[in-house]
Amino acid sequence: MDDSEIVKRDHQRNKSEIVKLVKEMFNQGKWGDEEYKEKLQELVTKDEELVKNVIKKIKLEKGIK
């Protein structure tokens, strides 16, 4: 598995974690709960970094600056 496939896989996993957390928040009636907000923000921030890495790896592979 090359680098771009690894970062794409990590991004997909993180998105799944975001969806899982949001579902959990709704199921438990804790939408807006501070603890969940912090967890969700951490996952969103991580996802933003993963997206940057995906874009960077794809550009490197294609020789785009």
C-alpha positions as CSV (number, residue, x, y, z in Angstrom):
1,M,0.0,0.0,0.0
2,D,1.5,3.3,-1.0
3,D,1.5,6.5,1.1
4,S,-1.6,8.1,-0.6
5,E,-3.6,4.9,-0.1
6,I,-2.6,4.9,3.6
7,V,-3.6,8.5,4.2
8,K,-6.9,8.0,2.2
9,R,-7.6,4.9,4.4
10,D,-6.9,6.9,7.6
11,H,-9.2,9.7,6.4
12,Q,-12.0,7.2,5.7
13,R,-11.5,5.7,9.2
14,N,-11.6,9.1,10.8
15,K,-14.8,10.0,8.9
16,S,-16.4,6.8,10.2
17,E,-15.4,7.8,13.8
18,I,-17.1,11.2,13.3
19,V,-20.3,9.6,12.1
20,K,-20.2,7.1,14.9
21,L,-19.8,9.9,17.5
22,V,-22.6,12.0,16.1
23,K,-24.9,9.0,16.1
24,E,-24.0,8.3,19.7
25,M,-24.6,11.9,20.6
26,F,-28.1,11.8,19.1
27,N,-29.0,8.4,20.5
28,Q,-28.0,9.4,24.0
29,G,-29.7,12.8,23.7
30,K,-26.4,14.5,24.4
31,W,-26.2,16.8,21.3
32,G,-24.4,19.9,22.5
33,D,-22.9,18.1,25.6
34,E,-19.5,19.7,26.2
35,E,-17.6,16.4,26.4
36,Y,-19.0,15.3,23.1
37,K,-18.3,18.7,21.5
38,E,-14.7,18.4,22.5
39,K,-14.4,14.8,21.1
40,L,-16.1,15.9,17.9
41,Q,-13.9,18.9,17.5
42,E,-10.8,16.8,18.0
43,L,-12.0,14.4,15.2
44,V,-12.8,17.3,12.9
45,T,-9.4,18.9,13.4
46,K,-7.7,15.5,12.8
47,D,-9.8,15.1,9.7
48,E,-8.7,18.5,8.4
49,E,-5.1,17.4,8.8
50,L,-5.8,14.1,7.1
51,V,-7.4,15.8,4.1
52,K,-4.4,18.1,3.8
53,N,-2.1,15.0,3.8
54,V,-4.3,13.3,1.2
55,I,-4.1,16.3,-1.1
56,K,-0.3,16.6,-0.5
57,K,0.4,13.0,-1.3
58,I,-1.8,13.0,-4.4
59,K,0.0,16.2,-5.7
60,L,3.4,14.6,-5.0
61,E,2.5,11.5,-6.9
62,K,1.2,13.5,-9.9
63,G,4.1,16.0,-9.8
64,I,1.8,18.9,-9.1
65,K,3.1,21.8,-7.0
